[in-house]
Amino acid sequence: MNRSLSIISLFLTLGFSGCQTASNLPLSSEKKVPNSSATIPPENSYLFGWGELPSQIATPRGGTSTGSSVEFAPPRALPLTAIANASSAFEKDRAAILSLAGDYKAGFHFLEMLGLLSKHEPARPYHSWATEKVLIVEDEETSISLQHILAMYFQDEDGTITGPMIMKHWRQDWTYQNTDFHTYRGDNTWARDTRSNDAVKGGWTQSVWQVDDSPRYQAFGHWTHNGNRSMWTGEQAWRPLPRREYSIRDDYSVMEGFHRILITPKGWFHEQNNWKRVAGDSEKTPTYVGYEVGIDRYELIESPSLEAASEYWEKTSPYWAEVRSAWESVFASNERFTLHKKVEGKNQFEHHFEYAGKIDEGEPFNQAGASGFARDIVQQYLAKDSEKTTDGY
């Protein structure tokens, strides 16, 4: 496996959402307006959601690395056999969630549709893609954990293919009829939200975690299975800004929106509807900058091989289990907690990636040492004024 890029430099190269081919969609110099003899001026291009915009705005931003070509898997008939043959609604839900695992080309597309401030400037849309493996980490009937791992091949200018470059990506946990939440409140803060059994009856919580297993968001929703359509629709929830936004924007700090996940013949489809909110619960009357639509497509592939992602996970998963355990203690022991974004100029993911990287390169795993290190790092990034439960940490 080619290791010419370290895990951390790979993260900085790809950002949170992968990479794209270097080329952008071609823009014609002149277009006819439908049912009209008029033309759109050469300097303008139509962009769904905003109308006519300068072409430099319509051209997507995103990664600039060139990924190698992929071979897609044949489309599947829907409903999936496992869903169609399931004996209950619960089992259909489980089959749908488990079907999210696999090897994918994941494409990320985001378009800010409108602005709500008088001085708002339209933002360029975003597009990137990457290849990644989604592994089933845990399946305990009412609890399913799926780990995403980037496994990316790159094509140099001379056509040479390098890679795969491997990086642990985000994780999604699914919990049936979960009543204990920690929801995002803005300002890098999460707080407990306890719900009744009746409020969560028949539903699943999707918990999403960052690349370093720190929290991102939790949202409750229901799966519905109607003929060949299997779909989970989540509630309105708050999230911290993703890297694609916080790296270039400072005019808002919370994404407020809902999600849909839909099983498709080619894999699965993730739809996001996001309001860009200036602040979280510290703001009594909310102010919204604008609204965006996001479409993430996970398309099953047969090549290139992403087996290197499985090999990385087999070596390093014992350490990441200790990191998850450290976070479970934080959630159990804190009603409300705030995380430092950096400590002494260093991101939390850097510590964990460096430790896991040593294990990946052959350093023996020591559970006691790994557990102590993971808990120490997590505690370093936990703000001192976080509200603990009566039991403490």
C-alpha positions as CSV (number, residue, x, y, z in Angstrom):
1,M,0.0,0.0,0.0
2,N,1.4,3.4,-1.0
3,R,2.1,5.6,2.1
4,S,3.7,8.6,0.3
5,L,1.1,10.8,2.1
6,S,0.6,10.6,5.8
7,I,-2.9,10.2,7.2
8,I,-2.9,13.8,8.5
9,S,-1.6,15.3,5.2
10,L,-4.3,13.3,3.4
11,F,-6.9,14.8,5.6
12,L,-5.7,18.3,4.8
13,T,-5.5,17.5,1.1
14,L,-9.0,16.1,0.9
15,G,-10.8,18.2,3.4
16,F,-13.8,16.6,5.1
17,S,-15.5,15.7,1.9
18,G,-13.1,14.0,-0.4
19,C,-11.7,15.2,-3.7
20,Q,-12.9,15.7,-7.2
21,T,-11.6,15.6,-10.8
22,A,-9.7,18.7,-11.7
23,S,-12.1,19.6,-14.5
24,N,-15.4,21.4,-14.0
25,L,-18.6,21.2,-16.0
26,P,-18.3,23.0,-19.3
27,L,-20.1,26.3,-19.7
28,S,-21.3,27.3,-23.2
29,S,-20.6,30.8,-24.3
30,E,-24.1,31.4,-25.5
31,K,-27.4,29.6,-24.8
32,K,-30.9,29.9,-26.1
33,V,-33.7,30.7,-23.7
34,P,-36.4,28.0,-24.0
35,N,-39.4,29.1,-26.1
36,S,-37.7,32.3,-27.0
37,S,-35.3,33.8,-29.5
38,A,-33.4,35.6,-26.8
39,T,-30.1,34.4,-25.5
40,I,-28.4,34.5,-22.1
41,P,-25.4,36.9,-22.3
42,P,-22.1,35.0,-22.6
43,E,-20.9,36.1,-19.2
44,N,-23.9,34.6,-17.5
45,S,-24.9,31.0,-16.7
46,Y,-28.1,29.6,-15.3
47,L,-27.8,28.1,-11.8
48,F,-30.8,26.3,-10.4
49,G,-32.0,28.2,-7.2
50,W,-30.4,31.5,-8.1
51,G,-31.3,32.1,-11.7
52,E,-28.8,33.9,-13.9
53,L,-25.4,34.4,-12.3
54,P,-21.9,35.2,-13.5
55,S,-20.3,32.0,-14.7
56,Q,-17.5,32.2,-12.0
57,I,-20.3,31.8,-9.4
58,A,-22.0,29.0,-11.2
59,T,-18.7,27.0,-11.5
60,P,-18.5,24.6,-8.5
61,R,-15.7,24.9,-5.9
62,G,-14.2,21.8,-4.3
63,G,-11.1,19.6,-4.3
64,T,-8.6,19.8,-7.1
65,S,-7.0,16.4,-6.9
66,T,-7.7,14.0,-9.8
67,G,-9.1,10.7,-8.8
68,S,-8.7,7.6,-10.8
69,S,-11.6,6.2,-12.8
70,V,-14.0,3.7,-11.2
71,E,-16.1,0.7,-12.4
72,F,-19.6,0.8,-11.1
73,A,-21.5,-2.2,-9.9
74,P,-24.6,-3.3,-11.9
75,P,-27.9,-1.7,-10.6
76,R,-29.9,-3.8,-8.2
77,A,-33.6,-4.5,-8.3
78,L,-35.7,-2.8,-5.6
79,P,-36.9,-3.5,-3.0
80,L,-33.7,-5.3,-2.0
81,T,-34.3,-9.0,-1.3
82,A,-33.4,-8.6,2.4
83,I,-36.0,-5.8,2.8
84,A,-38.7,-7.6,0.8
85,N,-38.2,-10.9,2.7
86,A,-38.0,-9.2,6.2
87,S,-40.6,-10.5,8.6
88,S,-41.5,-7.2,10.3
89,A,-41.1,-3.4,9.9
90,F,-38.2,-3.6,12.4
91,E,-36.4,-6.2,10.3
92,K,-37.0,-4.1,7.2
93,D,-35.5,-1.1,8.9
94,R,-32.4,-3.2,9.9
95,A,-32.0,-4.6,6.4
96,A,-32.1,-1.1,5.0
97,I,-29.5,0.2,7.4
98,L,-27.2,-2.8,6.9
99,S,-27.4,-2.3,3.1
100,L,-25.6,1.1,3.5
101,A,-22.3,-0.9,3.9
102,G,-20.2,-1.5,0.8
103,D,-17.6,0.0,-1.6
104,Y,-18.7,3.4,-3.0
105,K,-17.9,6.3,-5.1
106,A,-19.4,9.0,-3.0
107,G,-20.3,12.3,-4.6
108,F,-21.0,15.5,-2.6
109,H,-23.1,18.3,-4.1
110,F,-24.2,21.5,-2.3
111,L,-26.0,24.5,-3.6
112,E,-26.9,27.6,-1.5
113,M,-30.4,28.3,-3.0
114,L,-31.1,31.7,-1.4
115,G,-30.1,34.4,1.0
116,L,-32.1,36.1,3.8
117,L,-30.0,39.1,4.4
118,S,-30.2,42.3,2.3
119,K,-26.4,42.3,1.7
120,H,-26.1,38.6,1.1
121,E,-23.9,37.5,-1.8
122,P,-24.6,34.2,-3.6
123,A,-22.1,31.5,-2.8
124,R,-20.5,29.2,-5.4
125,P,-21.9,25.7,-5.3
126,Y,-19.7,22.8,-4.0
127,H,-18.8,19.5,-5.6
128,S,-16.4,16.8,-4.7
129,W,-16.1,13.1,-4.7
130,A,-14.1,10.2,-3.2
131,T,-14.1,6.4,-3.1
132,E,-14.7,5.0,0.4
133,K,-15.6,1.7,2.1
134,V,-18.4,1.6,4.6
135,L,-17.9,-1.2,7.2
136,I,-20.3,-2.7,9.7
137,V,-18.5,-2.1,13.0
138,E,-21.3,-3.4,15.2
139,D,-24.6,-5.1,14.8
140,E,-26.5,-5.7,18.1
141,E,-30.0,-5.9,16.8
142,T,-31.2,-2.5,18.0
143,S,-27.8,-0.9,17.6
144,I,-25.9,-0.8,14.3
145,S,-22.6,1.1,13.7
146,L,-21.1,1.9,10.3
147,Q,-17.6,3.2,9.8
148,H,-16.7,5.1,6.6
149,I,-13.0,4.9,5.5
150,L,-11.6,6.8,2.6
151,A,-9.5,4.8,0.2
152,M,-8.5,7.0,-2.7
153,Y,-6.4,6.4,-5.8
154,F,-5.0,9.5,-7.6
155,Q,-4.1,10.0,-11.2
156,D,-1.0,12.1,-11.9
157,E,-0.6,14.4,-14.9
158,D,1.3,11.7,-16.8
159,G,-1.5,9.2,-16.1
160,T,0.3,7.3,-13.3
161,I,-2.0,6.0,-10.7
162,T,-0.9,6.2,-7.1
163,G,-2.5,4.9,-3.9
164,P,-4.6,3.9,-2.2
165,M,-4.3,6.7,0.4
166,I,-6.3,5.6,3.5
167,M,-8.0,7.8,6.0
168,K,-10.6,7.1,8.7
169,H,-13.7,9.2,7.8
170,W,-17.0,9.7,9.6
171,R,-19.1,7.2,11.4
172,Q,-22.8,6.7,11.7
173,D,-24.6,4.8,14.5
174,W,-28.2,3.8,14.3
175,T,-30.1,3.1,17.6
176,Y,-33.7,1.8,17.7
177,Q,-36.1,3.7,20.0
178,N,-33.3,5.7,21.6
179,T,-34.4,8.0,24.4
180,D,-31.1,9.6,25.5
181,F,-29.7,12.2,23.1
182,H,-27.0,14.8,23.2
183,T,-28.0,17.4,20.6
184,Y,-25.9,20.2,19.2
185,R,-26.6,23.7,20.7
186,G,-24.1,25.9,18.9
187,D,-20.7,27.2,20.1
188,N,-19.2,23.7,19.8
189,T,-21.6,22.6,22.6
190,W,-23.8,19.6,23.1
191,A,-26.4,19.0,25.7
192,R,-28.6,16.1,26.9
193,D,-32.1,15.7,25.5
194,T,-34.2,12.9,27.1
195,R,-37.3,11.8,25.3
196,S,-40.2,9.5,26.3
197,N,-40.7,6.0,25.1
198,D,-43.8,7.1,23.2
199,A,-42.0,9.9,21.4
200,V,-39.5,7.5,19.9
201,K,-41.7,4.5,19.3
202,G,-40.8,2.6,16.1
203,G,-38.0,5.1,15.1
204,W,-34.3,5.1,14.7
205,T,-31.7,7.7,15.8
206,Q,-28.8,8.4,13.5
207,S,-25.8,9.6,15.4
208,V,-23.0,11.1,13.2
209,W,-19.4,11.4,14.5
210,Q,-16.4,13.3,13.2
211,V,-13.3,11.7,11.8
212,D,-11.8,11.6,15.4
213,D,-15.0,10.1,16.8
214,S,-16.0,13.4,18.5
215,P,-19.7,14.1,18.2
216,R,-21.3,15.9,15.3
217,Y,-25.1,15.5,15.5
218,Q,-28.0,13.2,16.5
219,A,-31.3,13.1,14.7
220,F,-34.4,10.9,15.2
221,G,-36.5,9.7,12.4
222,H,-38.5,6.8,10.9
223,W,-37.9,4.4,8.0
224,T,-40.8,3.8,5.7
225,H,-41.0,1.0,3.1
226,N,-43.5,1.5,0.4
227,G,-43.1,-0.8,-2.6
228,N,-39.7,-0.3,-4.1
229,R,-39.0,2.9,-1.9
230,S,-37.2,2.5,1.4
231,M,-36.5,5.8,3.0
232,W,-35.5,7.3,6.4
233,T,-36.6,10.9,7.1
234,G,-35.0,12.6,10.0
235,E,-36.2,15.4,12.2
236,Q,-35.1,19.0,12.2
237,A,-31.7,19.1,13.9
238,W,-28.7,21.3,14.5
239,R,-25.1,20.6,13.4
240,P,-21.8,22.3,13.5
241,L,-20.4,23.6,10.2
242,P,-18.7,21.0,8.0
243,R,-15.1,21.7,6.8
244,R,-16.3,22.8,3.4
245,E,-18.0,25.7,5.1
246,Y,-16.0,26.7,8.2
247,S,-12.8,26.8,6.1
248,I,-14.2,29.7,4.1
249,R,-17.2,31.1,6.0
250,D,-17.5,33.0,9.3
251,D,-20.9,34.7,8.9
252,Y,-22.8,31.8,10.5
253,S,-22.1,28.9,12.9
254,V,-25.0,26.4,12.9
255,M,-26.6,24.3,10.3
256,E,-30.3,23.6,11.0
257,G,-32.0,21.2,8.8
258,F,-33.4,17.7,8.1
259,H,-32.1,14.7,6.2
260,R,-33.4,11.9,4.0
261,I,-31.7,8.6,3.2
262,L,-33.1,6.6,0.3
263,I,-32.0,3.1,-0.9
264,T,-31.4,3.2,-4.7
265,P,-30.6,0.5,-7.3
266,K,-27.0,1.9,-7.4
267,G,-26.5,2.3,-3.6
268,W,-28.0,5.1,-1.5
269,F,-28.9,8.7,-1.7
270,H,-28.5,11.3,1.1
271,E,-30.5,14.5,0.8
272,Q,-29.9,17.5,3.1
273,N,-32.0,20.6,3.6
274,N,-29.9,23.1,5.6
275,W,-30.8,26.6,7.0
276,K,-27.6,28.5,7.8
277,R,-28.2,30.0,11.2
278,V,-26.0,32.7,12.7
279,A,-25.9,31.2,16.3
280,G,-27.3,28.4,18.4
281,D,-29.3,28.6,21.6
282,S,-27.3,31.6,22.8
283,E,-29.4,33.6,20.3
284,K,-33.0,34.2,21.5
285,T,-34.3,35.3,18.2
286,P,-32.7,33.3,15.3
287,T,-31.1,35.0,12.3
288,Y,-30.6,33.0,9.2
289,V,-28.0,33.8,6.5
290,G,-29.5,31.5,3.8
291,Y,-30.6,28.1,2.8
292,E,-28.8,25.2,0.9
293,V,-29.7,21.9,-0.6
294,G,-27.2,19.0,-0.4
295,I,-27.2,15.8,-2.4
296,D,-24.8,13.0,-1.5
297,R,-24.8,10.0,-3.8
298,Y,-23.2,6.7,-2.7
299,E,-22.8,4.5,-5.8
300,L,-21.6,1.0,-5.5
301,I,-18.3,0.2,-7.3
302,E,-16.5,-3.0,-8.3
303,S,-13.1,-1.4,-8.9
304,P,-10.7,-0.1,-7.8
305,S,-10.3,-2.5,-4.9
306,L,-10.8,-0.8,-1.5
307,E,-9.5,-3.7,0.5
308,A,-6.7,-1.6,1.9
309,A,-9.4,0.2,4.0
310,S,-10.4,-3.1,5.6
311,E,-6.7,-3.9,6.3
312,Y,-6.3,-0.5,8.0
313,W,-9.4,-1.0,10.1
314,E,-8.3,-4.5,11.1
315,K,-5.1,-3.1,12.5
316,T,-6.3,0.1,14.1
317,S,-9.9,-0.8,15.2
318,P,-8.8,-1.8,18.7
319,Y,-7.5,1.8,19.3
320,W,-10.6,3.4,17.8
321,A,-12.7,1.2,20.1
322,E,-10.9,2.9,23.0
323,V,-11.6,6.3,21.6
324,R,-15.3,5.5,21.3
325,S,-15.3,4.2,24.9
326,A,-13.7,7.5,26.0
327,W,-16.5,9.4,24.3
328,E,-19.2,7.1,25.8
329,S,-17.9,8.2,29.3
330,V,-18.2,11.8,28.3
331,F,-21.8,11.4,27.2
332,A,-22.7,9.4,30.3
333,S,-21.1,11.9,32.7
334,N,-22.0,15.3,31.2
335,E,-25.4,16.9,30.9
336,R,-23.8,19.6,28.7
337,F,-20.3,19.9,27.4
338,T,-18.2,22.2,25.2
339,L,-15.2,21.2,23.1
340,H,-12.1,23.3,22.4
341,K,-11.5,23.4,18.6
342,K,-7.8,23.4,19.2
343,V,-5.4,22.9,22.1
344,E,-1.9,24.4,21.8
345,G,-2.6,24.9,18.1
346,K,-3.4,21.2,17.4
347,N,-6.7,19.6,16.3
348,Q,-7.9,16.6,18.2
349,F,-7.9,14.4,15.1
350,E,-4.2,14.9,14.7
351,H,-3.4,13.1,18.1
352,H,-5.7,10.2,17.3
353,F,-4.5,9.8,13.7
354,E,-0.9,9.8,14.8
355,Y,-1.5,7.1,17.4
356,A,-3.5,5.0,15.0
357,G,-0.9,5.5,12.3
358,K,1.8,4.0,14.4
359,I,-0.3,0.9,15.0
360,D,-1.0,0.7,11.3
361,E,2.7,0.8,10.6
362,G,3.3,-2.2,12.9
363,E,3.7,-0.9,16.4
364,P,2.2,-3.4,18.9
365,F,-1.1,-2.5,20.3
366,N,-1.3,-2.0,24.1
367,Q,-4.8,-1.7,25.4
368,A,-4.0,-0.1,28.7
369,G,-1.7,2.5,27.0
370,A,-4.2,3.1,24.2
371,S,-7.1,3.5,26.6
372,G,-5.2,6.0,28.8
373,F,-4.0,8.0,25.8
374,A,-7.5,8.2,24.2
375,R,-9.1,9.3,27.4
376,D,-6.4,11.9,28.1
377,I,-6.7,13.4,24.7
378,V,-10.5,13.6,24.9
379,Q,-10.3,15.2,28.3
380,Q,-7.8,17.8,27.0
381,Y,-10.4,19.1,24.5
382,L,-13.3,19.1,27.0
383,A,-13.9,22.6,28.4
384,K,-13.6,22.9,32.2
385,D,-17.0,24.5,32.6
386,S,-18.9,21.5,31.1
387,E,-21.9,20.5,33.3
388,K,-21.3,17.0,34.8
389,T,-23.9,14.6,36.2
390,T,-24.1,13.9,39.9
391,D,-21.9,10.9,39.4
392,G,-19.0,12.9,37.9
393,Y,-16.6,11.6,35.3
